[in-house]
Amino acid sequence: MLLFCTAEKGQGTCSIGQFMHTGRSTGPDTRSGPQSDFAHHTVSMTQPNTENPTNAPSDNYKWKAFSVMALGLFFGVMDFGGAGVAIPTIADEFGLELGKASLIALGFAIAISAVLLPVGGISDLVGRKRSFITGGVLYAIGAAGAAVAPEISFLVAARIVSAIGAATVMANGMAIVAVVFPAEERGKGMGLITSAVGLGSIAGPLVAGSMVDGLGWRSFFVLLAIGTGASVAWAAIILDEEKIGTPRAGSIRGYDWTGALISAVALTILILAATFSTDVSPFIFGPAFGLTAILLYLFIRRESRIEFPLFDLNMFKESQFSWAITARFLGFVGSSPWFFVMPFYLQGVRGYSPSEMGPILIPGAVGFAIMGSISGRMSDKFG
């Protein structure tokens, strides 16, 4: 699950949901630490089960767990940037126009958007280690499928499988790091994860460009499958459910399957309508946007009324959370099209080869990698 965390001089607090899990507990919180004023939607994320010191993560264990999360997120983000570089070459091989080629990226984006919110809560039900490993296996299977895809439909289906796996890995990564790092170092842990994401964004275009030129686009997906397989094996060895903060059996009640379905359908329709709005009649995309608005209204109405919501809307009462989510949203809105549109422009219009495109696509990622660690440490020091 994704978390929004504030860390002020040792007093670290994380808002958790299924994007940020709502902390649905039927008994005393199994994690130590004082509860915040937002008790129904915010919990103190100190080391779990510290009443039993043998179950508390050690300083050495936090780095082992971090290495698992960083490796898994690295390959997932590497995919996003690298696949964009490969898509023009894939389109040429399969004889695709831009609209159909966009399905390769669109299928991946829709699947992540649709399942990222629900899988956070599911991971608390089945266990974060099991969820992380399952996500890694799904991703590796999808990447292997993409590498052997005989035609575009098979490739898009494989990308959707990969996206579901990637969403599951992402949904657990930040949550686990927030648990294994102590409150006074939580900003450092989050910052280092951000740096790992930045490094993946740098590596994606560079590695994919070289591999597409030298070995063909399929080789890049083979690399992703092998790398993710290694992260799964490492996770199986290192991760311990108690040390990574998985709620104890019986402490979580209720799961909003209806809300999960509504959110998934709404996001899918919204992305499809926005993508193809210029290619279809207003009589189609107009009702599509209208249906999305209705579904989002039903989702918000439901989440504000049920006992165990999928996404606790009360978290938006915290201004820091609201501003952080808004900034994150706008950042991705601005950066995501770059990785899809620019490869077509650079290769199709300017005549660059895939390996020449890589260095042009990475400046933003370099800043992301550098500032991730710095900003995390500043958060620990200044709040």
N, C-alpha and C positions, 0 to 999 in steps of 0.2 A: 504494500500500500504506500501511497505517497503521504508524506507528513509535512506540516508546516510547524517549524520549531522556533521558539524564542529562547535564547540563552543569555541571561543577564548575570554575569559574575557568579557562575556556579548554580544559579537557580534556573535550570533548564526545564521548559515545559513544551510539550508537543501536542498539538491538536491532531487527533487521529480520526480518520474516517475510512470508508471503504474506498474511496479516493483517500478518505481519512476515516478510519474505522471509529464507530461511535461508542465503543466501550460498553457493550451491552453485557453487564455482569449481573448474575443472580445472587452473588454473595460478595464477600470482601474482596477488594482488588488484590490479586496475587502478586502485584508488583509493589515495592515499597515506595515511600515518598509521600509528601503531603499532597492532598487534592487541592486543585486550584478553585477559584471562585466559579469557574465554568465547569462545575463538577459533572454535569450531564453530558458534556461533549469534549472535555479536556481532562487529561490525566497527567500526573507527573511521571515522566519516563526515566526513572533512575534504573539502576541495574536490577533485574528481576530477582525475586525470591531472595532478597538479601537477609531475610531472617535465617536463612540457611546458607552460611558463607560458602559452602562447598559448591553451591549452584550459581554463585555470582561469577560473571565473566572476569577473568584475570586480565591484567594489562597485556599479557602475551596473546590471549585469546582474541582480544578485540582486533588485533592486527591480522590474525588468521581469518577471522570472519570478514573483515574489511577486504582482504585479498579475494575472497570468494565473490563478494558483491561487486567489487571493482572489475573483476574479470568478466563476470556475466554481463554487466552493464556496458563494458567496453565493446564487446562483440555486437551487442544489440544496437548501439549507437553507430558503430562502424558500418553496420548494414545500411542504416538510413542514408548516410552520406555516400557510401560506395555504390549502392544500388542505383542511385541517381546518375552516377557516371556511366554505369553499364547499360542503362535503359536505351540510349540512342543506338548502341551497337545491337542490342536485342531487337529493337524495332527494325533495324536494317535486315537482320537475319530472318525474322519472321514476316517481313514485308508489311509492317504496321504503320498506319498513320498516327499522328500525335494523339488523337482522341483515344484510340485503342491502346496505344503504348502507355497512356496515363493510367490505365487500369492496373498496371503492375504496381505503381506507387499507391494508387487510390485504394486498392483492395487491402494493402498493408495498413494504410491510415485508418480506414473504416473499422477494420477488425480491432486495432489497438484502442480506438476511441470507444467502441461499443463494449469492450470487455474490461477495460482498465478499472472502471468504477466497481463493477461487481466482484472482481477476483480478489480485491483486498479483504473483503469480509469472508469470502470462501477460504482464504488462506488461514484465517483465525480459526475456522471450523475444522479444517483438515490438518493443520500444522504448517508453519512457515517453511520448515526444511522440506517437507514433502511437496509443498506447493512450488517452491523455488526449483526443486529438481524436476518436477513434472513440467514446469514451464520451459526449462532448459532442454529437456528431451523433445518437447513439441517443436521448439525452435529449430533444433538440430535436424529433426525429421523434415520440417518444411524447407530448410536450406538445402538438404540433400535432394529433396524432390525438385527444387528449383534448378539444381545443377543438372538434372537429367531430363528436364521438361521437354517433351517432343513438340509442343505447340502452346499457344498463348493461354488457352483455358486452363491447362494443367499448371502452367507457371503461376497464374493468378491464384489458383486454389492453393498451391504450395506456399505462396506468399501470405495468404490468409492464415494458414496453419502456423507459419513462423511468427506472424503478428500476435496471435493468441498466446503463444509461448513467450514472446518478448514482453507483452503486457504483464504476464504473470511474474516474470523475473523483475521487471521494474516495480511492480506493486509491492514486492517484498524487500527490495534492496534498501531503500531509505529507512524503512521501519526497523530492519535488523541493525543497521548502523546506529540509529537513534538509541537502541537498547544497549548495545555492547560498549559504546563509548560513554564514560561518566558525564554527568551534567556539565562539569566545568570544561570538558573537551568536546562537547557535542558539536559545536560550530566547526571545530577542526575536522571532525569526522565527516560532516556534511560537505564541507569545503573540499576535502580530498575526493569525495565521491563526484562532486561537480568537476574537479580536475580530470578524473578518470573519464567522465563523459566527454569533456573537451578533447582529451587525447584520442578517444574513439572517433570523434568528429574530424580530427586531423588525419588519423590513419585511414579512415574510410576512402576519401577521394584519392589519396596518394597510393595506397595499396591496390585499390580497385583499378585505378588508371594503369598502373604498371602491369597488373595481372591480365587485364582485358587486352592490352596491347601485345603482351608476350605470350600468354597462354590461352586467351579466350575468356569470355565473360563467365562461362560455367565454372572456371577455376576459382573465381572469387567466392561463389556460394559453397564450393567444396571446403575452402578455407574456413568459412563461417561455421559450417557443420562440425569440422574437426575442432576448432577453437572452443565452440560452445560445449561440445562433448567433453573436452578437458575441464571446463568450468563445472560441469555436472559432476564429474568424478571427484573433483576437489571439494565440492559442496557435500557430497556423500561422506567424505572422510572428516571434514572439519565441523560442519554445523551440528549443533546440539539444540534440540527443541527448547529445553528449559533455559539455556543460556542466551538464546536469541529472542526470548520474550513471548513465545507462543502461549496464549492463555490456557490454563489448565482445563482438562476435560470437565464439562458441566458448567464452566463459568460463563459461557457465551450462550445467550438465548435468542432465538428468532433470527430469521434471515428474510429480507424483503425480496422475494423472487419476483413479485409483480413489479415493484419499483425497478429492479434490475432489467426486466424485459422492456418496460416503458422507456427507460433511459437509453437502452441499446437501440431500439427501433427509432427513437427520436433523433439520435445522433447520426444514425445511418442515413435516414431520409435527408437530414440537413446537409450532410457532406455531399451526397449524390446531387441534391438540388443545386447546391452552390457550384459544384464542379461542372454540371452540364446545363446551367441556366441559359447560356448563350447558344446552345445547340438545339434546344427544344422549344416548343410553343409556350408562350406565357400561360396558356390554359393548362399546362402540365406543371411547370415549376411554381406557378402562383399557388395552386392548391397544395403543392408539396410543402412550401414554406408555411402555409396556413395549418396544415396537419402537424408540422413540427411544433408550431406555437401551441397548438392544443395539447399535444403530448407533453410538452415541457410544463404547461400549466397544471396538467393532471399529476405530473411527477412532483412538482413543488407542493401542490395541495396535499398529496398523499404523504410526502415526507414530513410535512409540518403537523400531521395529525396522528400518525401511527406511533405505537409505543417503541418499536425498534426500527428506526428509519435506516435506509441504506446510506443516506448522506444527511448528517445532522445540520440543518440549516442555521441552527443557533450559532454555529462557528463563525458565521459572517458578522455576528455582533462584535467580534474581536477585530478591531480596525487593522491591526498588523496582518492578520490572516487575509482579510479582504484585499488589502493593498498588495500583498505578496502574490496572491492568486491572480489579480488583475495584471500585475507586471509580468508574471510568468506567461500568462495567456498572450499578451501583446508581443512579448519577445518571440514566442513561437510562431505567431501569425506573421511576423516580419521576416523570420529567418527560414521557415520551412519552404516557401516557394522558391527561394534562392537555389536550394539543392535539387529542385526538379526542373525549373525553367532554364537555368543557366547552362546545364550540360547540353541541352538541345541547341541553345543559341551558340555556345562555343564550338560545338562539333559541326552542327548543320549550317550555321551562317558564317562563322569565322574560320572554320576549317581546322580547328585544333584536334589533335589526337587525344584519346582518353588519358594517356600519361601526361600530356601537356596541360590538361584541364585541372588536374589535382591541385597543384600549387595555387591556382587562381581561386579555388573554392574554400580554402582553409583559413584565411586571415581572421574571420570572426571566431572560429574554433580555437585559434591560438590564444586570443584574449580570454576566451571562456576557460581554457585550461590553466592559464596563469592566474587569473583573478579568483578562480574557485577556491584554491587553498588560502590565498591571502584574505579574502573576504570572510572565510570561515574562522580564521584565527582572530580577525578583527571582531567578529561577533562574540567570541569567547571573552575577549579583553574588554570591549566597550559596551556589549549588549546590543 
